[in-house]
Amino acid sequence: MRRKWWGWGDPNKVDELESHPTLYSFLKSQLNLSGSESYPTARAEDIKLPESKLTKDLMAELIRVTAPENVCGGDIARLIHSAGLGYKDIIRLRRGLLPDYVDAVVYPVDERQVVKVLKVCEENYIEVLPYGGGSSVVGSFEVIRDRGSGGVIAVDMTVMGRLMKLDATSGLATFEAGVSGPDIEAQLAPHGFTLGHFPQSFEYSTLGGWIATRSAGSSSDIYGKIEDMVVSLRVATPKGIVETKTVPKSAAGPDLRQLFLGSEGTMGIITQATMVVRRVPQAKAYSSFLFKSFDRGIEALRQLVQSRVKGSTLRLSDERETWAFYNSAGEAVSTSSKLKQEVGKWYVAKRGFSFEDGSLLMAITQGGPNEIDGERKFIADVCHAHGGISLGSSPAEAWLESRFDQPYLRDSMISHGIMVDTLETATVWSNVRRLHDAVAVAITTELERRGFSSLVTCHLSHSYPSGSSLYFTFMSRQQEGKELDQWEAVKYAATSAIVENGGTISHHHGVGLEHSRWMVAEDGEQGVAALKALKAALDPKGILNPGKLLPRKEARTP
């Protein structure tokens, strides 16, 4: 998966903010931008990495247990594998300001090589960063070097991407863990199956990474989160292979899969996974509805999720995201599209609705033709009962078409001096509005305290009978010279509000380094002690992804 070293995705692909004039104008007014702001990117050749701390003997040993072509010490490889793709990572990468760098990157070709590499690393106290697509936004790849370590390496799993077995009768597929999202679907497609897991990072993330962070895809309302799809695992640890049995359910003690689901590479390196797969749906249908308020939308969404809707992706935007979505849609070009746009505006206003203070629900329904027709009608009936009006298929179609391209636009926003980042949480239905307001106020207040305007948007997706996730996007003009201080303060204020108002510190991004300081608040002292005991049993020398998931001894407060 060749990608940019300084930002998201394909190095040949960009999405400049100037190509979205309506959106850019909207952001200028919301964030008090002059249009002259910028945050340039250093040239890769000007970033000087420190010499590798691995001795020649240790490099030779890593080559011996793999192959010469499987061990890389080049600067670009070291640079890419020393950071994820969160806002903090991007700012540091663009300035060559990472706190440290891996000493080498190892690309194992099979499970045996993974085991051998871990053995070498344990014997020589080399710290290991398990690496998939590198799309973490919570500091999962930041190098935290112990003074006594013999070095730090990244173990890049992306060479291991094969479909090992397909059991069509049981609806199961076994993959090597380094397989990317597109390669999963490409290998299943000839057999008529899909995994159905489509996170925004789909094109540049891996199965092992999804499992290690409890990822959620855009179709999780239909297929579940990634942990709902995992039937069994094979995991390499410094003490050997842990394998769980491929059975639908078991009462043979605690579920060992749970040791590695969400473990973020701190307990072992996932090498294989057997997953539930489904037949590719015959058809898809799109519908969209506008409510007069977010509260009305929440009630409609709750009723849908708690009823019989099983084959639809449901995504509800709050008032600010609805207004931002409307302003990001661009201006019509052709005469017919302009006419359609004007008719749409007239229709919404005539019904007494507004995109500025309304709430947009998008539904994508899939299955057989009869299933789709029945479910679409039920969704429409519920939305109308809660005062919603239909906007047709266009908003949902436009969102689905562009969802994998949005990180490219984020990179351009950063280049234009905009702080833009996301965070997510989840809570029960009775607490959704309280948590939503508390987080939005915390972010806005912190930025106002620093003298900055802000735009804070949120949507509900990945919903359940008992509650829903809340996904926030926040933007502001960058505080020049203090970009990271500004971000740290906002992140701390928002996560503190989540903890204090009944939310989880992460629904699907994971813990990494950025959230680890709140793990005691999440799981309690005894819970964290249990996790530490598990790590000590599986990784007694602590070489696997040190400093992540489990809280560090010191917890810095901005």
N, C-alpha and C positions, 0 to 999 in steps of 0.2 A: 504494500500500500504506500506508494510514493506520495509524499505530501509536503506542504510548505514547512520550513523550520520556524517561521515567525508567526504563523497563523493557521487558519483552518483549511484543510483539504487540498484539492488539486492545485499544484503550483501554477498551472496554466489558466486557472479560473478565478475571476474576480467579479464582484458585484458592487460597483461604485455608488456611493450615496447620491452623487450628482445625477445618476440615471433614474432617480426617484424624486423628481422635483417637488411633487406635492408633499411627500413625506419629509423631505429636507426642510421645506418651508414650515411645516408643522412643528418639527423638532426645534427649529430656530426660535419660534414663538414660545414654545413650551419651556425650553431650557435657557432662554436668553442668550443665544449664540449670535456672534457677529458674522460667522461664516469664514472667518480667517483663521480659526483655531486649527492646530495640527499636532499630530504626534508621530514624528518620522520613525523610520526603521533603519537601524544601522546595517551596514553591509556585513554579510557573513564573514568575509575575509578580514574585517577589521576587529572581529571579536576574538580576543586572545584567550584560549583555554589554558588552564594550568597543565603541566605535564601529568601524565597518568601516574597514579601512585602504585600501580601493579608492577612488581618486579618482572624482569625478563623470564625468570623461572616460572612464575605464576602464569604469565601469558602463555608460555610454552605448555604448561600443564593443561590449561583450558583448551588449547588447540589440540593437544593429544587426545582428550576425551571427546572432542567433536571433530573438527577438521579445520585446516587453515582458512578456508573461505567462510567458516561459520563464526569467526571471532574478528571483530572490527574495533580499531582504536582511532578511527578518523574523527576529526573535529565535528563535522556536521552530524554524524551518527551520535556522538556523545552529547552534542547540544540538544538534539531532538529528544533523546531518551532521558534527559535530566529535568523535564518539565512536562506538565499537561497542557491543557488549552483553556483554562479559566482566565478571567480578566487579569488577575495577578500574574499568572504565567506569561501572558502575552506582553504585558508591560515590561516585565523583566527580560524576556527574550529579545524584544526589540531594542533594548539598550545593552544587551550583553551583561546583565546584572544578576544572573542567577547566583545564589549563595554558594553553590558547589556543582560539580559535574561528575557523572559516572566516569569510571576509568576505562571502561571498555563495554562493548555490547556483544553478547553471545546469542547466536541464532540456532537453537537446537532443531534437529530435523525429526526427532522421534522421542518417545518417552524415555527410552534408555539413556539418551544423551542428557535429558533433563536431570535424571537421577544422578548420573556421573558428575554433572556440573555442580549439583548441590553438595555432593560428597566432597569434591575438591574445595568448595567454598566453606563448608563447615570445618574441614580439617585445617584450613588456613585463615579462618575468620575473615572471609570476604563477604561483605554485605550484598544482598541480592534484591533488586527491584524487578519483580515480575511485570512484564510489559506486553500489552496487546496492541490496541490501536492508538493508545496515548491520548484519548479524548477526555480524560478525567478533568473535572472543573473544581475539585476540592483538595488539590495539593497532594495527590497520591504518588507523584513521581519526584517530589522534592528530595534531594539527596541530603540525608542526615547521617553524617559520618562519625562513627565512634573513634576516639583517639587511638584505640588499640587495634583497629581493623587493618587487615592487609590490603584493603581496597574496596571499591564499590562497583558492581557490574549490573547492567540491565540484562535480563534474560527475555529476549524478544521472541514471542511464541508464534509469530505470523507465518513462519514456514510450515508449521503444523496445521494444515487446513483441510484435511481430507474427510470425506464422508466414509466412515469405516464400515457401517452396516445400516441397512434399511429393512426393518421388519414391518412390511406393509400391512400384514394381518393385524398386528398389535398397534399400529400407528406410532412406531418408535423409530428414531434415527439416532445413530451414534456418530458423533463428530469428534475430531481432534479439536482442542480448545482454542487454537489460534485462528480458526476459520472466521472470516469477516462476514458481515451481514449479507452483502451481495453474493458472496460465494456460497453461503448456506442456501439461499433461494435458487441460485443457478444450479446447484447440485440436486436439489429436491424437485425442481420444475419438471424434468423429463419423466418423473414418476408420478406427477400430478399432486404433489404435496407442498405444503408451506409450513414454516415454523410460526409465522404470524407475528414476529417480533420486529417492530420498526421504530426504534428510538430515533430522535433527531440525528444522533451520531451514527446511524445505521451504516453509512458508506465507509466510515473510518473507525469502526470499533469491532470487537471480536466476541465470540461466544463466551470464552473464559472471562473476559472483562465484564460482560453482562452478568454472569453468575456471581462473580466476586463482588459486585456492587449492588446486587438485587435490582437490576435495571427494569424499567417499565417502557414499553413501546406505545406508539400512538393507538394501537388496536388492543390495548390491555383490557378494555371493557369487554372484549369478545374472547380473547385468548388467555387473559390473565397476565400477571407479571412474570418475569423469567423464572422465579422460584416455583411458580405453579406448573411450569413445563418440565422441570428437571425430574427425571426418574432415578437416575443413578450417576455416580461420578467416579473418576479415577484421579487421584491427587498425589503428586510427588512431594514428599516432605524430607527434611534432612535425615529422618529416621526410617525412611522407606515409603512404599506405596500404601495409601489407604484407598480401598475400593468398597463401594456400597453395592448392594445387590439390586439387580434389575427386576423388581417386582412392583405391582401397582401400589400396594400398601403393606405395612408390616407392623407388628406389635412387639418385635424383638428388641425391647429397650428403647432408649432415646434414639432419635433419627440422626445418624451420623452425617447426613447431607448438610444438616444445619450448622455443623462446624465450619463449613466452607462457603455456604451461601452467605454473601455479605462479608466474608473474611478479608477481602481486599489484598490478597497475597501475603497476609501476615501469618497464616497457618500452614500454607503449602501452595504449590503451583498446580492448578487444575490442568490436567493433560487431555482428558477425554470426558465427554458427557453424553448420556443417552437422554434424548428429549422427546416429548410428546409432539407429534406433527399431525396436521389436519389436511384434508383434501382442499385444494384450491377452490375458493367459492366460485360459483357459476357466474355471479353478477354482483354489481355494486350500484347503489343508488344514493343520491345526495339530497339533503334538505337543510334549510336554515330558517331560524325564527328569531324575531326581535321582540324583547319584552320591554316594558316601560321602566323596569328597575332590575337591579341585580338580585334583590330579594325575591322577586317573582320568578326570576330564572332559576334561583336555587331551589325553590319549592317544586318547580316543574321537573328539574333534573332529579331531585330526590325521589319524586313519585315514579319517574321512569325507571330509575335504577332499582327501586324497591319493588317494582312490579315485574312484568314478564319480558321486558326488553333484554334480549340476550345476544343479538347479532348486530349491534350498532356501536360505533365509536361516538361518544357524546362529549362535546367540549363547550363549556359555557364561559364567556368572557365577562368580566366586570365592566362598569361604565367606562373607565379610562382605557381599557384594552379595546373595547368596542369602538371608541372614538379614534384610537390610534390605528386600529385595523382599517377603519373607513378611510383615514387619511393616507394610509400606505397603499391603497388600491390603485392610486394613480388616476390620471385623467384620460378619458376616452379620446380616441384619435379619429376614428371613422365617423361619418355622419350618423350611421345607424346606431353605433355604440353610444355616441353622445346623446341621441334621442332616447335610447334605452335607459341611460343613466339619469336623464332628466325626469323621465316618467317614474323611475324608481324613487327619486327624491320626492316628487309630488305625491306619490302613493303613500310613502311613509309619513310625510307631514299631514296629509289629508286624514290619516287614521289617528292623528294626535301623538305620533311617536317621534323620537329623535335619536340619531346615532350618537349624539354628544352625551346624552345621559341615559341611553338604553343599554340593554344587555343582550348580546348575541349568542345564540345556541346553534352549533353546527352538528349535524348528525350524518354519519356515513354508515349505511346499512348494507350488509352483504349476506349472501346465501343463495338459495334457490329463488326463482321468480315469485312463487307463491308466498314464501317466507318474507321476502322483501316487501311485497305489496301489503301484507297484513301488518308488519311491524311499522312501516312508514305511516300507515293510517293511524295506528295506535299512538305513535309519537306526535303526530299532528293533532290528534284529539286532545291529548294531555296538554300540549303547548297552548292550544286555543282555550282550553278550560282555565288556564292560568293567565289569560289575557294576551298571549303572544300572537303575532301576525307572521305569516309565511313570507320569506324573502326568496323562495325558490332554491335552486341548486348552486348558483354561482359562488356565493361566499365559501361554502364547504369545498367545492371543486378547486377554487383558487388557493385555499389554505393547503389542501392535500398536495397540490402540484408544486408548491413552493417550500414545503416544510424542510427539505434537506438543503435548501440553498440559503436559509436564513443566517447561518454562521458566517457565510461570506460577506453578507451585508454588515454583520457585527464588526468584522475586521475593518471594514471601511469606516464605520462610525468611530472606532478607536483612532484611526488615522486622522479623523476630523476633530479630534479633541473631545470626544464624548466618552464619558465613563458609562459603559453598558454591561450589565451582568444579570444573572438570574439566580434565584434560589427557590427551593421548594420544600413543602412540608405536607402534613396530612392531619386531619382531626375528624371527630364525629360530627354528624349533621347539626346537632344542637349547638355546636361551638364554631361552625364555619364562619359566620359573619363576625363574631367577636374576634377570632384569630385574624381574619382578613384585615379588619380595621386596625388592629393593634400593630401588625407588621407594617402596613402602609404608613401609619402615623409615625412609627419609629424611624423609618427611612426618611420620610419627608422632614421630620423634626431635626434629625442629625444634619441633613444637608442644609436646611435653613439656618441652623446654628453656625454653619461654616460660610453662610452667605451665598448659597447656590439654590437656584430653582431646580425642580425635579419632575420627572414623570415616572410614576409607579403604577404598573398594570398587573393584572392577575387573571388567571383563568382556572377553572376547575376541570380536571380531567382525571382519568384513572379513578373512577368512582366505584363505590361499594354500597351494599345495603346499609351499612352502619356509618358511612362517612365518605370523604373524598380528599384527594390531594389538592393543594393550592400551589400554583406555579407563578411566581412573581418575576417580573422583569423591571429593573430600575435603571434610570438614566439620569445623567446630570452633566454639565460642563466639567471637564477635568480640572482639578486644582493644580495648576501648573507648578511643577517642581515638587509637589506633594501628592502625586497621583496615588501612590500605594497607601499613604497615611489616610487619605480620603476614603479609599475603598475599605481599608481595614476598619475604620470607624463605623461605616455604614453596615458592613457585614456583622460586626459585633452587636450593633444596636438591633438589627433585624433578628439575628439568631437569639439574642436575649429575649426579645419580645415573643418569639416562638416558644421558647422554653417556659416563659412565665405565663403563657396563655393557652397551654394545653395542646401544643403541637409537637410532632416528632422533629428531631433535628434534620432528618432526611427521609424522604419517601422513596427516592430512587437515584439520587446522585452519589450517595455513599457518605462516608465519614472522612477518610483521608487524613490529612494534617489539619485542614481548616476547621473541622468540626470536632476534633478529638478532645478539645478542652471541655466540651459539653457532654462527654460520654457518661460521667458520673451522674449528671442531672438526668440523663436519658435512662440509664440502667441501674443506678444506685451503686453504692460502694461494694456491696456483695456481688452484684452482677459483674462489675468490672474486675473484681478479684477472681471470679470464676473464669472470665475470658483470659486473664493473665496466666492462670493455672493451665488452661488448655494450650496456650502458646508455649509455655515452658515444657509441656509434655511432647509437643510436636516439633518444636524449634528451640531446644534448650539453650543454644548459644545466641539466640535472637538475631539471626542473620537475615531473616525474611522481612523485607519492607519495614525497617525499623522506624519508630516514631509515628507510624500511621495507625489509625483505628483506636488504639489504646492511648489514653492521655499521657503526655510527657510529664515529667516531674514539675516543670515550670509551666505556668499558663499565663502568657502575656496578655494584658488588657490595654487596648488603645486609650 
